[in-house]
Protein backbone atom coordinates (compact mmCIF):
# COMPACT_ATOMS: atom_id res chain seq x y z
CA UNK A 1 0.00 0.00 0.00
CA UNK A 2 1.41 3.38 -0.98
CA UNK A 3 0.68 6.40 1.22
CA UNK A 4 0.24 9.56 -0.77
CA UNK A 5 -1.15 11.80 1.99
CA UNK A 6 1.65 13.33 4.05
CA UNK A 7 -0.40 15.68 6.21
CA UNK A 8 -1.63 14.59 9.63
CA UNK A 9 -5.31 15.21 10.25
CA UNK A 10 -6.33 17.62 13.00
CA UNK A 11 -7.93 14.76 14.97
CA UNK A 12 -4.66 12.87 15.06
CA UNK A 13 -2.74 16.02 16.00
CA UNK A 14 -5.14 16.83 18.83
CA UNK A 15 -4.98 13.28 20.18
CA UNK A 16 -1.18 13.26 20.04
CA UNK A 17 -1.01 16.71 21.62
CA UNK A 18 1.18 17.99 18.80
CA UNK A 19 0.71 21.33 17.17
CA UNK A 20 2.72 20.54 14.05
CA UNK A 21 3.01 17.29 12.14
CA UNK A 22 6.11 15.22 12.77
CA UNK A 23 8.16 14.33 9.71
CA UNK A 24 9.93 10.98 9.53
CA UNK A 25 13.68 11.20 9.06
CA UNK A 26 15.00 9.77 5.81
CA UNK A 27 17.42 6.88 6.28
CA UNK A 28 21.05 7.86 5.89
CA UNK A 29 23.16 5.67 3.63
CA UNK A 30 26.88 6.00 3.29
CA UNK A 31 28.95 4.62 0.43
CA UNK A 32 32.65 5.10 0.12
CA UNK A 33 34.49 5.46 -3.17
CA UNK A 34 36.78 2.62 -2.10
CA UNK A 35 33.81 0.25 -1.68
CA UNK A 36 32.38 1.26 -5.05
CA UNK A 37 35.69 0.68 -6.79
CA UNK A 38 36.07 -2.75 -5.19
CA UNK A 39 32.54 -3.79 -6.18
CA UNK A 40 33.06 -2.52 -9.74
CA UNK A 41 36.35 -4.43 -9.99
CA UNK A 42 34.66 -7.64 -8.84
CA UNK A 43 31.81 -7.19 -11.33
CA UNK A 44 34.29 -6.54 -14.15
CA UNK A 45 36.21 -9.70 -13.22
CA UNK A 46 33.05 -11.80 -13.32
CA UNK A 47 31.90 -10.28 -16.62
CA UNK A 48 35.28 -11.04 -18.20
CA UNK A 49 34.77 -14.75 -17.44
CA UNK A 50 31.37 -14.97 -19.11
CA UNK A 51 31.01 -16.25 -22.66
CA UNK A 52 30.53 -13.56 -25.30
CA UNK A 53 27.28 -14.99 -26.65
CA UNK A 54 25.52 -16.66 -23.74
CA UNK A 55 22.14 -16.89 -25.50
CA UNK A 56 23.56 -18.95 -28.35
CA UNK A 57 25.30 -21.28 -25.89
CA UNK A 58 22.08 -21.81 -23.94
CA UNK A 59 20.27 -22.69 -27.17
CA UNK A 60 22.99 -25.23 -28.03
CA UNK A 61 22.67 -26.86 -24.63
CA UNK A 62 18.86 -26.93 -24.83
CA UNK A 63 19.03 -28.63 -28.24
CA UNK A 64 21.53 -31.20 -26.94
CA UNK A 65 19.32 -31.95 -23.91
CA UNK A 66 16.27 -32.48 -26.15
CA UNK A 67 18.26 -34.91 -28.32
CA UNK A 68 19.62 -36.74 -25.27
CA UNK A 69 23.19 -35.81 -26.22
CA UNK A 70 24.04 -33.51 -23.32
CA UNK A 71 26.93 -34.80 -21.21
CA UNK A 72 27.62 -32.36 -18.34
CA UNK A 73 31.16 -32.14 -17.01
CA UNK A 74 30.98 -32.69 -13.22
CA UNK A 75 34.40 -31.13 -12.61
CA UNK A 76 33.45 -27.98 -14.49
CA UNK A 77 30.13 -27.71 -12.63
CA UNK A 78 31.90 -28.06 -9.26
CA UNK A 79 34.42 -25.37 -10.20
CA UNK A 80 31.65 -22.96 -11.21
CA UNK A 81 29.79 -23.58 -7.95
CA UNK A 82 32.97 -22.84 -5.98
CA UNK A 83 33.67 -19.72 -8.06
CA UNK A 84 30.16 -18.45 -7.38
CA UNK A 85 30.50 -19.10 -3.64
CA UNK A 86 33.83 -17.26 -3.59
CA UNK A 87 32.35 -14.30 -5.45
CA UNK A 88 29.41 -14.09 -3.06
CA UNK A 89 31.76 -14.23 -0.06
CA UNK A 90 33.90 -11.42 -1.49
CA UNK A 91 30.86 -9.24 -2.20
CA UNK A 92 29.48 -9.82 1.30
CA UNK A 93 32.85 -8.93 2.82
CA UNK A 94 32.98 -5.72 0.77
CA UNK A 95 29.44 -4.73 1.71
CA UNK A 96 29.94 -5.51 5.41
CA UNK A 97 32.88 -3.08 5.74
HELIX and SHEET records of a PDB file:
HELIX    1   1 UNK A   10  UNK A   16  1                                   7    
HELIX    2   2 UNK A   33  UNK A   48  1                                  16    
HELIX    3   3 UNK A   54  UNK A   67  1                                  14    
HELIX    4   4 UNK A   74  UNK A   96  1                                  23    
END                                                                             
